[in-house]
Amino acid sequence: MFKKITLWCEFPDTVYWKKAIKLIDFKVKIYIAVKSKKEFLEYKKKIKSKYITLAAWPILPKSQGYWFSGLTPKKGIDKLKQFKGMDIKIDLEPPIPPFDYNNLKIVLWLIEMFFRKAKNKEYLRETIYWLAKNDTKILVNEFPLPKFYMEKLGITIEKKYNMTLQMMMYTSPPGRLLRPLVKWYNKRILRKSLKDNKSMLASIGLIGPGILNTEGYYRNTNDFYGDLEMVQSAGLENVTIYSIDSIMHRENPKEWLDTLKKFTS
């Protein structure tokens, strides 16, 4: 059983929150994607439940990369500072590509990114450490990519202060045919990461498409259950799921939440 359940919410304005609050009858933490502290506080006023704890997920305009990396402009990185003293998650990922999800295009995009100069990676690292030292509780989300690649782009960081590191263990985006291979790869990366960092967390998914519009996602709750078992068998006590907005957009949101509830302690 997991001690803590966390949910992403990438598109909070698409969620019928009254229904979501009614369906969620076990303790969860939800990170809301927002572009400002003000926007987050507006959601916090609206989403009230004894079962739900809210935290902020800062994102950028697509023109600035959407996620954070050494390729993010300094002005974009500086937007993190408004969240000082809060509970936030920071996605360390290459800039968002200018196209919908496609396996071959994504691979080519990642290769292209590797040859760009991530001139602001030290500035991003210093900003994250500054936040952590100033009472900001930070969950850093990273890709399961080779370390040399992540260091080159500034999308990895050493755990310090109030930080928690989490690895994205998504098995669905590449599609149904490649999912078994991705799942095998993710298991290996997760086990290695846990040897280096016993407090490493993992996020799984997807239950629905994300910002790239055409990512693969679970066909049914059996796929979801299998990934929950995967990270549980690795010894993780906490898990994060993408996402509450995806769950609420499925025909049977209660079935998805009930599947997750089976893993709560």
C-alpha positions, 0 to 999 in steps of 0.5 A: 500500500502507498502511504501518500497519493499525489495527482497532477492537474495540468488543465485545472480549468477543464475540471468540474471541481464540484464533481471531483471533490465529491468523488475523492473520498481518500487523502490526496495531494494535487499539484495544480499547473499555474503560471503565477502565484495569484492564479494558484491562490484563486484555485485554492479558494475554489477547491475545498475538501478535507481529503485534498491538499493543494500545491502549485505546479509552475509552468511557462508559456510555450514560447518560453519552453513550458517546462524548466531547463538550462535552455529556459530564458532567465526571465522565465526562471525568475518566475519561480521566485514568486512561489518562495515559501510555498509547496511546489513541483518543478518539471525539469524537461527539455523545452516543449516541441512545436508539434503534437506527440510523435515517437520519431519526432520526439526522438529527433527533437531530443537529439536536436536539444542535446546540441543546443547550449543550455547557457542558463542551467547553473542559473536554474540550479541556483534559483532552485537551491535559493528557493529550497533554502528559503522554506520552499518545499520542492518536488523536482520531476525528472525524465528517466534519461541518461545522466549525461544527457540531463546534465548537458541540458540542465534537467537534473539536480542534486537533492538538497534542503527541502527538495524531493526528487521524482522520476517520470515512469510513464509507460503509455506515451509511446503507444501500445506496441512499445509499452512493454519495452518502455515498462521494462526500461522504466523498471531498470531505471527506477531500481537503479535510481532507488539504489542511489537515492532511497527517497526517490519517488515515481509518477505514472501514467498517462490516464489521458493525453497531456499538453502534446495532445496525442500522447498514448494513454491507458486503455483501461484501469487494468493498464493503470493497475499494472503500473501501480503494481510496478512501482509498488513492487519496486518498494516505493511508499508514495506514488504520483498519477497523471492526472486528476483532469484526465480521470475526470474526463474518462467515462467512468472517473469513479472506477479510476479513483476506486482502482487507485484507492485499492492501493491506499493504506 
